[in-house]
Amino acid sequence: MASGGDQEAVMMKSNKQVIFRDYVSGFPKESDMYVTSTATIKTKVEQWSKAVVVKNLYLSCDPYMRILMNKHQDNNVFTSFTPGSGFGVAEVVDSGKEELKKGDLIWGMTGWEEYTIISPSDDTLFKIPNTCMPGMTAWVGFYEVCCPKRGEYVYVSAASGAVGQLVGQFAKLMGCYVVGSAGSKEKVN
């Protein structure tokens, strides 16, 4: 049996984080963020707590996020991110919520870090019942509907979106010549 100190050591993990310094004006720059791995996080929820600890698997990095990195006074149009957070897909490591179990996949607002402790009052977590919707849409649309052959030209409308970027990758992997479009020059950058 492990001593109390050993159990505490097992529950603590190093936590690499991307720290978003503050809201930005225009395009974000590398200097607007920094990476640190000095933080540690407790990966076990206290028995009485309704918090959820997640291991982040995918963090959203979509063109529209640039808009959300700006500070908005009128939250009726856009809601600004809290610096250091964004949408992500994560696996539950431990949970005080009955509806979420260890191993469940969720999406919602997480930190830009390896592990995030999500507050019991946070209602932005959603359990993922089917784990591959954008991937499934891209796969079926490309392989089942489009059915291209190596060397053919593939045009991807909305190539900067979740489905479009996957279709572009599938086409490149198949050996097709890919042309993609986006709604503006900013989305292409």
Biotite code that builds the C-alpha atoms (Angstrom):
import biotite.structure as struc

atoms = struc.array([
    struc.Atom([0.000, 0.000, 0.000], chain_id="A", res_id=1, res_name="MET", atom_name="CA", element="C"),
    struc.Atom([1.321, 3.433, -0.920], chain_id="A", res_id=2, res_name="ALA", atom_name="CA", element="C"),
    struc.Atom([1.924, 5.977, 1.782], chain_id="A", res_id=3, res_name="SER", atom_name="CA", element="C"),
    struc.Atom([0.003, 9.267, 1.759], chain_id="A", res_id=4, res_name="GLY", atom_name="CA", element="C"),
    struc.Atom([2.982, 11.037, 0.167], chain_id="A", res_id=5, res_name="GLY", atom_name="CA", element="C"),
    struc.Atom([3.187, 8.427, -2.624], chain_id="A", res_id=6, res_name="ASP", atom_name="CA", element="C"),
    struc.Atom([-0.540, 8.744, -3.352], chain_id="A", res_id=7, res_name="GLN", atom_name="CA", element="C"),
    struc.Atom([-0.204, 12.526, -3.553], chain_id="A", res_id=8, res_name="GLU", atom_name="CA", element="C"),
    struc.Atom([2.728, 12.181, -5.985], chain_id="A", res_id=9, res_name="ALA", atom_name="CA", element="C"),
    struc.Atom([0.697, 9.858, -8.219], chain_id="A", res_id=10, res_name="VAL", atom_name="CA", element="C"),
    struc.Atom([-2.172, 12.378, -8.373], chain_id="A", res_id=11, res_name="MET", atom_name="CA", element="C"),
    struc.Atom([0.073, 15.281, -9.451], chain_id="A", res_id=12, res_name="MET", atom_name="CA", element="C"),
    struc.Atom([1.042, 15.650, -13.135], chain_id="A", res_id=13, res_name="LYS", atom_name="CA", element="C"),
    struc.Atom([3.201, 18.123, -15.003], chain_id="A", res_id=14, res_name="SER", atom_name="CA", element="C"),
    struc.Atom([0.949, 20.380, -17.043], chain_id="A", res_id=15, res_name="ASN", atom_name="CA", element="C"),
    struc.Atom([2.317, 22.051, -20.191], chain_id="A", res_id=16, res_name="LYS", atom_name="CA", element="C"),
    struc.Atom([0.335, 25.226, -20.917], chain_id="A", res_id=17, res_name="GLN", atom_name="CA", element="C"),
    struc.Atom([0.017, 27.768, -23.709], chain_id="A", res_id=18, res_name="VAL", atom_name="CA", element="C"),
    struc.Atom([-0.579, 31.028, -21.917], chain_id="A", res_id=19, res_name="ILE", atom_name="CA", element="C"),
    struc.Atom([-2.549, 33.644, -23.847], chain_id="A", res_id=20, res_name="PHE", atom_name="CA", element="C"),
    struc.Atom([-1.115, 36.861, -22.357], chain_id="A", res_id=21, res_name="ARG", atom_name="CA", element="C"),
    struc.Atom([-4.083, 39.128, -23.118], chain_id="A", res_id=22, res_name="ASP", atom_name="CA", element="C"),
    struc.Atom([-6.666, 39.991, -25.741], chain_id="A", res_id=23, res_name="TYR", atom_name="CA", element="C"),
    struc.Atom([-5.154, 40.927, -29.105], chain_id="A", res_id=24, res_name="VAL", atom_name="CA", element="C"),
    struc.Atom([-5.757, 43.564, -31.713], chain_id="A", res_id=25, res_name="SER", atom_name="CA", element="C"),
    struc.Atom([-5.707, 42.251, -35.295], chain_id="A", res_id=26, res_name="GLY", atom_name="CA", element="C"),
    struc.Atom([-3.775, 39.039, -35.941], chain_id="A", res_id=27, res_name="PHE", atom_name="CA", element="C"),
    struc.Atom([-2.319, 37.222, -32.925], chain_id="A", res_id=28, res_name="PRO", atom_name="CA", element="C"),
    struc.Atom([1.472, 37.080, -32.815], chain_id="A", res_id=29, res_name="LYS", atom_name="CA", element="C"),
    struc.Atom([3.778, 34.563, -31.198], chain_id="A", res_id=30, res_name="GLU", atom_name="CA", element="C"),
    struc.Atom([4.567, 37.201, -28.574], chain_id="A", res_id=31, res_name="SER", atom_name="CA", element="C"),
    struc.Atom([0.884, 37.200, -27.523], chain_id="A", res_id=32, res_name="ASP", atom_name="CA", element="C"),
    struc.Atom([1.396, 33.704, -26.080], chain_id="A", res_id=33, res_name="MET", atom_name="CA", element="C"),
    struc.Atom([4.057, 31.664, -24.354], chain_id="A", res_id=34, res_name="TYR", atom_name="CA", element="C"),
    struc.Atom([4.504, 27.977, -23.473], chain_id="A", res_id=35, res_name="VAL", atom_name="CA", element="C"),
    struc.Atom([5.355, 26.830, -19.976], chain_id="A", res_id=36, res_name="THR", atom_name="CA", element="C"),
    struc.Atom([5.577, 23.443, -18.324], chain_id="A", res_id=37, res_name="SER", atom_name="CA", element="C"),
    struc.Atom([6.292, 24.628, -14.809], chain_id="A", res_id=38, res_name="THR", atom_name="CA", element="C"),
    struc.Atom([2.732, 24.049, -13.601], chain_id="A", res_id=39, res_name="ALA", atom_name="CA", element="C"),
    struc.Atom([1.509, 20.848, -11.991], chain_id="A", res_id=40, res_name="THR", atom_name="CA", element="C"),
    struc.Atom([-2.082, 19.744, -11.672], chain_id="A", res_id=41, res_name="ILE", atom_name="CA", element="C"),
    struc.Atom([-3.935, 17.405, -9.346], chain_id="A", res_id=42, res_name="LYS", atom_name="CA", element="C"),
    struc.Atom([-5.615, 14.747, -11.516], chain_id="A", res_id=43, res_name="THR", atom_name="CA", element="C"),
    struc.Atom([-7.883, 13.294, -8.825], chain_id="A", res_id=44, res_name="LYS", atom_name="CA", element="C"),
    struc.Atom([-11.154, 15.011, -7.871], chain_id="A", res_id=45, res_name="VAL", atom_name="CA", element="C"),
    struc.Atom([-11.948, 15.278, -4.169], chain_id="A", res_id=46, res_name="GLU", atom_name="CA", element="C"),
    struc.Atom([-14.813, 12.959, -3.169], chain_id="A", res_id=47, res_name="GLN", atom_name="CA", element="C"),
    struc.Atom([-17.183, 15.823, -2.359], chain_id="A", res_id=48, res_name="TRP", atom_name="CA", element="C"),
    struc.Atom([-16.377, 17.859, -5.479], chain_id="A", res_id=49, res_name="SER", atom_name="CA", element="C"),
    struc.Atom([-18.397, 18.005, -8.704], chain_id="A", res_id=50, res_name="LYS", atom_name="CA", element="C"),
    struc.Atom([-15.358, 19.196, -10.683], chain_id="A", res_id=51, res_name="ALA", atom_name="CA", element="C"),
    struc.Atom([-14.064, 17.324, -13.745], chain_id="A", res_id=52, res_name="VAL", atom_name="CA", element="C"),
    struc.Atom([-10.405, 16.755, -14.649], chain_id="A", res_id=53, res_name="VAL", atom_name="CA", element="C"),
    struc.Atom([-9.770, 16.253, -18.368], chain_id="A", res_id=54, res_name="VAL", atom_name="CA", element="C"),
    struc.Atom([-6.761, 15.455, -20.534], chain_id="A", res_id=55, res_name="LYS", atom_name="CA", element="C"),
    struc.Atom([-6.997, 17.676, -23.596], chain_id="A", res_id=56, res_name="ASN", atom_name="CA", element="C"),
    struc.Atom([-6.680, 15.773, -26.867], chain_id="A", res_id=57, res_name="LEU", atom_name="CA", element="C"),
    struc.Atom([-7.497, 18.458, -29.446], chain_id="A", res_id=58, res_name="TYR", atom_name="CA", element="C"),
    struc.Atom([-7.652, 22.213, -29.060], chain_id="A", res_id=59, res_name="LEU", atom_name="CA", element="C"),
    struc.Atom([-9.511, 24.256, -31.625], chain_id="A", res_id=60, res_name="SER", atom_name="CA", element="C"),
    struc.Atom([-7.420, 26.534, -33.793], chain_id="A", res_id=61, res_name="CYS", atom_name="CA", element="C"),
    struc.Atom([-9.970, 27.784, -36.330], chain_id="A", res_id=62, res_name="ASP", atom_name="CA", element="C"),
    struc.Atom([-9.861, 31.077, -38.280], chain_id="A", res_id=63, res_name="PRO", atom_name="CA", element="C"),
    struc.Atom([-12.886, 32.509, -36.455], chain_id="A", res_id=64, res_name="TYR", atom_name="CA", element="C"),
    struc.Atom([-10.950, 32.268, -33.167], chain_id="A", res_id=65, res_name="MET", atom_name="CA", element="C"),
    struc.Atom([-8.957, 35.343, -34.205], chain_id="A", res_id=66, res_name="ARG", atom_name="CA", element="C"),
    struc.Atom([-12.147, 37.377, -33.787], chain_id="A", res_id=67, res_name="ILE", atom_name="CA", element="C"),
    struc.Atom([-12.741, 35.871, -30.338], chain_id="A", res_id=68, res_name="LEU", atom_name="CA", element="C"),
    struc.Atom([-9.209, 36.790, -29.237], chain_id="A", res_id=69, res_name="MET", atom_name="CA", element="C"),
    struc.Atom([-10.246, 40.456, -29.430], chain_id="A", res_id=70, res_name="ASN", atom_name="CA", element="C"),
    struc.Atom([-11.961, 42.068, -26.448], chain_id="A", res_id=71, res_name="LYS", atom_name="CA", element="C"),
    struc.Atom([-15.618, 42.657, -27.370], chain_id="A", res_id=72, res_name="HIS", atom_name="CA", element="C"),
    struc.Atom([-17.688, 45.171, -25.466], chain_id="A", res_id=73, res_name="GLN", atom_name="CA", element="C"),
    struc.Atom([-20.959, 43.976, -27.049], chain_id="A", res_id=74, res_name="ASP", atom_name="CA", element="C"),
    struc.Atom([-21.295, 40.298, -26.100], chain_id="A", res_id=75, res_name="ASN", atom_name="CA", element="C"),
    struc.Atom([-24.524, 39.985, -28.111], chain_id="A", res_id=76, res_name="ASN", atom_name="CA", element="C"),
    struc.Atom([-22.508, 39.423, -31.293], chain_id="A", res_id=77, res_name="VAL", atom_name="CA", element="C"),
    struc.Atom([-19.384, 37.589, -30.110], chain_id="A", res_id=78, res_name="PHE", atom_name="CA", element="C"),
    struc.Atom([-18.278, 36.331, -26.731], chain_id="A", res_id=79, res_name="THR", atom_name="CA", element="C"),
    struc.Atom([-14.574, 36.913, -26.142], chain_id="A", res_id=80, res_name="SER", atom_name="CA", element="C"),
    struc.Atom([-12.415, 34.076, -24.897], chain_id="A", res_id=81, res_name="PHE", atom_name="CA", element="C"),
    struc.Atom([-11.028, 34.238, -21.433], chain_id="A", res_id=82, res_name="THR", atom_name="CA", element="C"),
    struc.Atom([-7.290, 34.504, -22.141], chain_id="A", res_id=83, res_name="PRO", atom_name="CA", element="C"),
    struc.Atom([-5.769, 31.026, -21.942], chain_id="A", res_id=84, res_name="GLY", atom_name="CA", element="C"),
    struc.Atom([-8.904, 29.101, -22.866], chain_id="A", res_id=85, res_name="SER", atom_name="CA", element="C"),
    struc.Atom([-10.687, 27.882, -25.952], chain_id="A", res_id=86, res_name="GLY", atom_name="CA", element="C"),
    struc.Atom([-12.790, 25.052, -27.275], chain_id="A", res_id=87, res_name="PHE", atom_name="CA", element="C"),
    struc.Atom([-11.334, 21.590, -27.078], chain_id="A", res_id=88, res_name="GLY", atom_name="CA", element="C"),
    struc.Atom([-11.991, 17.877, -27.116], chain_id="A", res_id=89, res_name="VAL", atom_name="CA", element="C"),
    struc.Atom([-10.798, 16.025, -24.050], chain_id="A", res_id=90, res_name="ALA", atom_name="CA", element="C"),
    struc.Atom([-10.895, 12.703, -22.237], chain_id="A", res_id=91, res_name="GLU", atom_name="CA", element="C"),
    struc.Atom([-12.240, 12.603, -18.690], chain_id="A", res_id=92, res_name="VAL", atom_name="CA", element="C"),
    struc.Atom([-9.464, 11.612, -16.250], chain_id="A", res_id=93, res_name="VAL", atom_name="CA", element="C"),
    struc.Atom([-11.599, 11.897, -13.115], chain_id="A", res_id=94, res_name="ASP", atom_name="CA", element="C"),
    struc.Atom([-15.059, 13.273, -12.452], chain_id="A", res_id=95, res_name="SER", atom_name="CA", element="C"),
    struc.Atom([-17.266, 14.312, -9.585], chain_id="A", res_id=96, res_name="GLY", atom_name="CA", element="C"),
    struc.Atom([-20.237, 14.555, -11.975], chain_id="A", res_id=97, res_name="LYS", atom_name="CA", element="C"),
    struc.Atom([-22.450, 11.491, -12.158], chain_id="A", res_id=98, res_name="GLU", atom_name="CA", element="C"),
    struc.Atom([-23.063, 11.861, -15.901], chain_id="A", res_id=99, res_name="GLU", atom_name="CA", element="C"),
    struc.Atom([-19.337, 11.895, -16.776], chain_id="A", res_id=100, res_name="LEU", atom_name="CA", element="C"),
    struc.Atom([-17.135, 8.867, -16.175], chain_id="A", res_id=101, res_name="LYS", atom_name="CA", element="C"),
    struc.Atom([-13.412, 8.272, -16.557], chain_id="A", res_id=102, res_name="LYS", atom_name="CA", element="C"),
    struc.Atom([-12.648, 7.665, -20.248], chain_id="A", res_id=103, res_name="GLY", atom_name="CA", element="C"),
    struc.Atom([-15.652, 9.630, -21.590], chain_id="A", res_id=104, res_name="ASP", atom_name="CA", element="C"),
    struc.Atom([-14.901, 12.095, -24.370], chain_id="A", res_id=105, res_name="LEU", atom_name="CA", element="C"),
    struc.Atom([-16.207, 15.647, -23.986], chain_id="A", res_id=106, res_name="ILE", atom_name="CA", element="C"),
    struc.Atom([-16.045, 18.931, -25.841], chain_id="A", res_id=107, res_name="TRP", atom_name="CA", element="C"),
    struc.Atom([-16.349, 22.409, -24.466], chain_id="A", res_id=108, res_name="GLY", atom_name="CA", element="C"),
    struc.Atom([-14.332, 25.269, -23.056], chain_id="A", res_id=109, res_name="MET", atom_name="CA", element="C"),
    struc.Atom([-10.984, 23.999, -21.779], chain_id="A", res_id=110, res_name="THR", atom_name="CA", element="C"),
    struc.Atom([-7.602, 25.491, -21.070], chain_id="A", res_id=111, res_name="GLY", atom_name="CA", element="C"),
    struc.Atom([-4.841, 25.530, -23.679], chain_id="A", res_id=112, res_name="TRP", atom_name="CA", element="C"),
    struc.Atom([-2.962, 22.958, -21.646], chain_id="A", res_id=113, res_name="GLU", atom_name="CA", element="C"),
    struc.Atom([-2.452, 19.221, -21.273], chain_id="A", res_id=114, res_name="GLU", atom_name="CA", element="C"),
    struc.Atom([-4.867, 18.875, -18.329], chain_id="A", res_id=115, res_name="TYR", atom_name="CA", element="C"),
    struc.Atom([-7.728, 21.141, -17.262], chain_id="A", res_id=116, res_name="THR", atom_name="CA", element="C"),
    struc.Atom([-9.768, 21.169, -14.051], chain_id="A", res_id=117, res_name="ILE", atom_name="CA", element="C"),
    struc.Atom([-13.281, 22.223, -15.022], chain_id="A", res_id=118, res_name="ILE", atom_name="CA", element="C"),
    struc.Atom([-15.353, 23.900, -12.345], chain_id="A", res_id=119, res_name="SER", atom_name="CA", element="C"),
    struc.Atom([-18.567, 22.227, -11.109], chain_id="A", res_id=120, res_name="PRO", atom_name="CA", element="C"),
    struc.Atom([-20.546, 25.321, -12.137], chain_id="A", res_id=121, res_name="SER", atom_name="CA", element="C"),
    struc.Atom([-19.231, 25.221, -15.725], chain_id="A", res_id=122, res_name="ASP", atom_name="CA", element="C"),
    struc.Atom([-22.091, 24.149, -17.987], chain_id="A", res_id=123, res_name="ASP", atom_name="CA", element="C"),
    struc.Atom([-20.147, 24.284, -21.273], chain_id="A", res_id=124, res_name="THR", atom_name="CA", element="C"),
    struc.Atom([-19.112, 20.602, -21.208], chain_id="A", res_id=125, res_name="LEU", atom_name="CA", element="C"),
    struc.Atom([-20.854, 18.237, -23.576], chain_id="A", res_id=126, res_name="PHE", atom_name="CA", element="C"),
    struc.Atom([-20.384, 14.484, -23.678], chain_id="A", res_id=127, res_name="LYS", atom_name="CA", element="C"),
    struc.Atom([-19.550, 13.245, -27.179], chain_id="A", res_id=128, res_name="ILE", atom_name="CA", element="C"),
    struc.Atom([-21.893, 10.361, -28.010], chain_id="A", res_id=129, res_name="PRO", atom_name="CA", element="C"),
    struc.Atom([-20.401, 9.815, -31.482], chain_id="A", res_id=130, res_name="ASN", atom_name="CA", element="C"),
    struc.Atom([-16.691, 10.502, -31.630], chain_id="A", res_id=131, res_name="THR", atom_name="CA", element="C"),
    struc.Atom([-16.088, 11.349, -35.279], chain_id="A", res_id=132, res_name="CYS", atom_name="CA", element="C"),
    struc.Atom([-18.719, 13.698, -36.785], chain_id="A", res_id=133, res_name="MET", atom_name="CA", element="C"),
    struc.Atom([-16.532, 16.138, -38.817], chain_id="A", res_id=134, res_name="PRO", atom_name="CA", element="C"),
    struc.Atom([-14.252, 13.245, -39.750], chain_id="A", res_id=135, res_name="GLY", atom_name="CA", element="C"),
    struc.Atom([-17.209, 11.081, -40.726], chain_id="A", res_id=136, res_name="MET", atom_name="CA", element="C"),
    struc.Atom([-18.743, 13.875, -42.824], chain_id="A", res_id=137, res_name="THR", atom_name="CA", element="C"),
    struc.Atom([-15.416, 14.483, -44.601], chain_id="A", res_id=138, res_name="ALA", atom_name="CA", element="C"),
    struc.Atom([-14.798, 10.763, -45.130], chain_id="A", res_id=139, res_name="TRP", atom_name="CA", element="C"),
    struc.Atom([-18.230, 9.979, -46.555], chain_id="A", res_id=140, res_name="VAL", atom_name="CA", element="C"),
    struc.Atom([-18.300, 13.121, -48.703], chain_id="A", res_id=141, res_name="GLY", atom_name="CA", element="C"),
    struc.Atom([-14.847, 12.467, -50.125], chain_id="A", res_id=142, res_name="PHE", atom_name="CA", element="C"),
    struc.Atom([-14.646, 8.678, -50.425], chain_id="A", res_id=143, res_name="TYR", atom_name="CA", element="C"),
    struc.Atom([-18.320, 7.715, -50.871], chain_id="A", res_id=144, res_name="GLU", atom_name="CA", element="C"),
    struc.Atom([-19.793, 10.678, -52.775], chain_id="A", res_id=145, res_name="VAL", atom_name="CA", element="C"),
    struc.Atom([-16.859, 12.277, -54.600], chain_id="A", res_id=146, res_name="CYS", atom_name="CA", element="C"),
    struc.Atom([-14.824, 9.050, -55.255], chain_id="A", res_id=147, res_name="CYS", atom_name="CA", element="C"),
    struc.Atom([-11.797, 10.773, -56.899], chain_id="A", res_id=148, res_name="PRO", atom_name="CA", element="C"),
    struc.Atom([-8.827, 8.942, -58.398], chain_id="A", res_id=149, res_name="LYS", atom_name="CA", element="C"),
    struc.Atom([-5.115, 9.619, -57.978], chain_id="A", res_id=150, res_name="ARG", atom_name="CA", element="C"),
    struc.Atom([-4.004, 12.625, -60.044], chain_id="A", res_id=151, res_name="GLY", atom_name="CA", element="C"),
    struc.Atom([-7.458, 14.191, -60.344], chain_id="A", res_id=152, res_name="GLU", atom_name="CA", element="C"),
    struc.Atom([-8.194, 17.772, -59.328], chain_id="A", res_id=153, res_name="TYR", atom_name="CA", element="C"),
    struc.Atom([-10.214, 18.222, -56.133], chain_id="A", res_id=154, res_name="VAL", atom_name="CA", element="C"),
    struc.Atom([-11.800, 21.581, -55.269], chain_id="A", res_id=155, res_name="TYR", atom_name="CA", element="C"),
    struc.Atom([-12.593, 22.076, -51.563], chain_id="A", res_id=156, res_name="VAL", atom_name="CA", element="C"),
    struc.Atom([-15.047, 24.829, -50.733], chain_id="A", res_id=157, res_name="SER", atom_name="CA", element="C"),
    struc.Atom([-14.616, 26.222, -47.197], chain_id="A", res_id=158, res_name="ALA", atom_name="CA", element="C"),
    struc.Atom([-11.217, 24.546, -46.911], chain_id="A", res_id=159, res_name="ALA", atom_name="CA", element="C"),
    struc.Atom([-10.511, 26.374, -43.644], chain_id="A", res_id=160, res_name="SER", atom_name="CA", element="C"),
    struc.Atom([-13.437, 24.718, -41.843], chain_id="A", res_id=161, res_name="GLY", atom_name="CA", element="C"),
    struc.Atom([-13.468, 21.531, -39.752], chain_id="A", res_id=162, res_name="ALA", atom_name="CA", element="C"),
    struc.Atom([-14.746, 19.295, -42.592], chain_id="A", res_id=163, res_name="VAL", atom_name="CA", element="C"),
    struc.Atom([-13.007, 21.102, -45.461], chain_id="A", res_id=164, res_name="GLY", atom_name="CA", element="C"),
    struc.Atom([-9.532, 20.866, -43.955], chain_id="A", res_id=165, res_name="GLN", atom_name="CA", element="C"),
    struc.Atom([-9.966, 17.094, -43.550], chain_id="A", res_id=166, res_name="LEU", atom_name="CA", element="C"),
    struc.Atom([-11.178, 16.674, -47.139], chain_id="A", res_id=167, res_name="VAL", atom_name="CA", element="C"),
    struc.Atom([-8.089, 18.553, -48.324], chain_id="A", res_id=168, res_name="GLY", atom_name="CA", element="C"),
    struc.Atom([-5.843, 16.199, -46.346], chain_id="A", res_id=169, res_name="GLN", atom_name="CA", element="C"),
    struc.Atom([-7.643, 13.095, -47.632], chain_id="A", res_id=170, res_name="PHE", atom_name="CA", element="C"),
    struc.Atom([-7.243, 14.345, -51.209], chain_id="A", res_id=171, res_name="ALA", atom_name="CA", element="C"),
    struc.Atom([-3.525, 15.074, -50.764], chain_id="A", res_id=172, res_name="LYS", atom_name="CA", element="C"),
    struc.Atom([-2.971, 11.632, -49.215], chain_id="A", res_id=173, res_name="LEU", atom_name="CA", element="C"),
    struc.Atom([-4.691, 10.055, -52.215], chain_id="A", res_id=174, res_name="MET", atom_name="CA", element="C"),
    struc.Atom([-2.354, 11.917, -54.590], chain_id="A", res_id=175, res_name="GLY", atom_name="CA", element="C"),
    struc.Atom([-4.866, 14.422, -55.940], chain_id="A", res_id=176, res_name="CYS", atom_name="CA", element="C"),
    struc.Atom([-4.144, 18.032, -56.874], chain_id="A", res_id=177, res_name="TYR", atom_name="CA", element="C"),
    struc.Atom([-6.070, 20.089, -54.303], chain_id="A", res_id=178, res_name="VAL", atom_name="CA", element="C"),
    struc.Atom([-7.447, 23.610, -54.640], chain_id="A", res_id=179, res_name="VAL", atom_name="CA", element="C"),
    struc.Atom([-9.204, 25.075, -51.613], chain_id="A", res_id=180, res_name="GLY", atom_name="CA", element="C"),
    struc.Atom([-11.156, 28.256, -51.036], chain_id="A", res_id=181, res_name="SER", atom_name="CA", element="C"),
    struc.Atom([-11.965, 30.268, -47.931], chain_id="A", res_id=182, res_name="ALA", atom_name="CA", element="C"),
    struc.Atom([-14.245, 33.215, -47.276], chain_id="A", res_id=183, res_name="GLY", atom_name="CA", element="C"),
    struc.Atom([-11.461, 35.802, -47.087], chain_id="A", res_id=184, res_name="SER", atom_name="CA", element="C"),
    struc.Atom([-7.706, 36.335, -47.415], chain_id="A", res_id=185, res_name="LYS", atom_name="CA", element="C"),
    struc.Atom([-7.451, 36.413, -43.616], chain_id="A", res_id=186, res_name="GLU", atom_name="CA", element="C"),
    struc.Atom([-8.777, 32.836, -43.402], chain_id="A", res_id=187, res_name="LYS", atom_name="CA", element="C"),
    struc.Atom([-6.147, 31.654, -45.884], chain_id="A", res_id=188, res_name="VAL", atom_name="CA", element="C"),
    struc.Atom([-3.325, 33.047, -43.726], chain_id="A", res_id=189, res_name="ASN", atom_name="CA", element="C"),
])
